[in-house]
Amino acid sequence: MTTPAISPLQDRLPAVRGRLSIGYDLAKVTWFQVGGPAEVLFKPADADDLAQFLAGCPTDVPVTVIGVGSNLLVRDGGIAGVVVRMGRGFTDIIVNPDHTVSVGAAALDLNVAQVAADAALGGLEFLSGIPGTIGGALRMNAGAYGRELCDVLVSATVVDRQGQVHQLTPDQMDLSYRHCGLPDDWIFTGAVLRAAPGDASAINARMADIKAAREDSQPVRARTGGSTFANPDGCRAWEVIDAAGCRGLTIGGAQVSEKHCNFLLNTGSATAADLETLGEEVRRRVLAHSGITLRWEIRRIGTPLTSPSSSKEQTP
């Protein structure tokens, strides 16, 4: 008989209507498919369940929120405390009479764009080119194809670490390029987005163009975390990475994509340490070549398990 996993946190956490899982393997839910376990994974039933949990959770217990793991690197030692991952209770997408769209934080960006398109509402097509959820898009002011979330955001609902619910406008969120100024432990539960009436055929055609552009230029079917670094002022990250000779560079099981060198790949045997070490090597080479300091766009969380890979790097 298998003994169930036990965490010292179990007896300190409040009762929930959702689900608490001990020692959950986070590699199962990240696109890189690497990383250690969550000490406790909490899937709240709905926004009230989340708020009540946070209100009753001891303040010394770390709380980390993740989405679908599309732009995330979990380190090999895992994440201490509670990891919150929102599910079905946060996936609603509702088209309102005033042409706004109310969305849950766990709604996929692509699904939001498609629901709007089905209602002949435009302006949200760019979301179809952003992997991940609305919650993650809010946290990093995600953008693609000339638009950012702040361009269409009416308001966001967020729960603070004490369980208090806030309704915020974009001006209250300190949004800038790939940045949101709210505290890291505030958790988005939903948002209202602004759309505009349009021609459904034209909207769907624009989304088809975005899909084709992504598939043509990005390694969309690989184990990756999306764009690794934010674009520096005045240039694109992939250009300075390529100029520094990093296309195809490998460390351990991690590789800089040959197709788009602002993407890191898990070729099959990578650890989180391999991927992070490779990213830091890319940053070092770019700085030495061009004087530009690349800023990580991928969110890196958790504790390292081992020292970085000792595998020799291989130049392309």
C-alpha positions, 0 to 999 in steps of 0.5 A, spaced: 500 500 500 502 506 498 503 511 503 500 518 501 504 524 501 505 528 507 507 536 507 508 539 514 503 545 511 497 540 511 495 542 518 496 549 517 492 551 511 485 553 511 479 548 509 477 549 501 472 547 497 477 546 491 483 541 491 489 541 495 495 536 492 501 534 496 508 534 492 505 535 485 509 534 479 510 541 476 513 538 470 507 535 468 504 542 467 509 547 464 511 547 457 518 546 458 516 539 461 521 540 467 522 542 474 521 540 481 514 539 485 510 544 488 510 543 496 502 544 496 498 545 489 491 548 490 486 549 485 481 553 488 473 552 486 472 559 484 474 566 486 470 566 493 474 559 495 481 563 493 479 569 497 477 565 503 483 561 502 488 567 502 485 570 508 486 564 512 493 562 510 498 563 515 502 569 512 509 566 513 507 561 508 509 563 501 504 563 495 505 562 488 500 563 482 502 559 475 497 559 469 498 553 464 506 554 464 507 557 457 512 562 459 514 559 466 521 555 468 520 552 474 527 550 477 529 543 479 528 543 486 521 545 486 517 551 489 516 551 497 509 553 500 503 553 496 502 554 488 495 556 486 493 554 479 486 556 477 482 551 473 475 551 470 472 556 475 476 561 472 475 560 465 468 563 463 468 568 457 462 572 456 460 577 451 457 583 454 452 588 450 456 594 450 462 590 446 466 588 452 468 581 454 468 579 461 474 573 462 476 569 467 484 569 469 484 561 467 481 563 460 486 561 454 488 567 450 486 564 444 479 562 446 478 569 448 480 571 441 476 566 438 469 567 442 470 575 440 471 573 433 465 568 433 461 574 436 464 579 430 468 583 435 475 585 433 481 588 437 482 582 440 485 578 435 492 579 437 491 575 443 490 568 439 498 569 438 500 569 445 500 562 448 497 562 455 492 565 459 489 572 461 491 571 468 499 571 465 497 576 460 495 581 465 501 579 470 506 581 464 502 586 460 503 581 454 503 583 447 504 580 440 503 583 433 503 590 435 498 590 441 499 589 448 493 587 453 493 594 456 491 597 449 484 593 450 484 592 458 478 596 461 479 593 468 482 587 472 479 583 478 485 581 483 485 578 490 491 580 495 495 576 500 490 578 505 484 575 501 481 582 499 478 583 492 480 589 488 477 592 482 483 596 478 483 600 472 489 600 467 492 606 470 492 603 477 496 597 475 503 601 473 503 597 466 508 598 461 512 593 456 512 586 459 511 589 466 505 590 471 507 594 478 502 590 482 505 586 488 507 579 486 503 575 491 496 579 488 492 574 484 488 576 478 481 572 477 478 576 471 478 582 467 474 586 462 476 587 455 474 592 450 472 590 443 469 593 437 464 590 432 467 588 426 466 583 420 467 576 422 470 574 416 475 579 416 477 578 424 477 570 423 482 572 417 486 576 421 487 570 426 489 565 421 494 570 418 497 570 426 497 563 426 500 562 420 506 567 422 507 563 428 507 557 425 512 559 420 517 563 424 516 560 431 518 552 434 510 552 436 510 544 437 517 544 441 518 543 448 519 551 449 517 557 454 515 562 448 519 568 448 525 568 452 527 575 453 524 582 452 526 586 446 531 591 448 529 598 446 530 599 439 531 592 436 529 585 437 532 580 442 532 575 436 537 579 432 542 581 438 542 573 440 543 571 433 548 577 432 552 574 438 552 567 435 548 564 439 543 560 434 543 553 435 547 553 442 546 548 447 548 546 454 546 539 456 539 538 453 537 545 452 538 549 446 537 555 443 532 554 437 535 554 430 528 557 427 527 563 432 533 564 437 529 568 442 526 561 444 529 556 448 528 548 447 528 542 451 530 537 446 528 531 451 533 531 456 534 538 459 533 540 466 531 547 468 538 548 470 540 547 463 535 551 460 537 557 465 544 556 464 543 557 457 539 563 458 544 566 462 550 564 457 546 567 451 545 574 456 553 574 457 554 573 450 550 578 447 552 583 453 559 582 450 558 582 443 553 588 443 553 591 450 546 590 451 543 587 457 537 582 455 531 582 460 528 575 462 521 575 459 520 568 461 518 567 469 523 563 473 521 561 480 523 555 485 529 553 488 535 550 484 536 542 486 543 542 483 549 546 480 548 548 473 549 542 468 557 541 467 555 539 460 560 542 455 556 548 451 556 547 443 557 552 439 553 552 432 
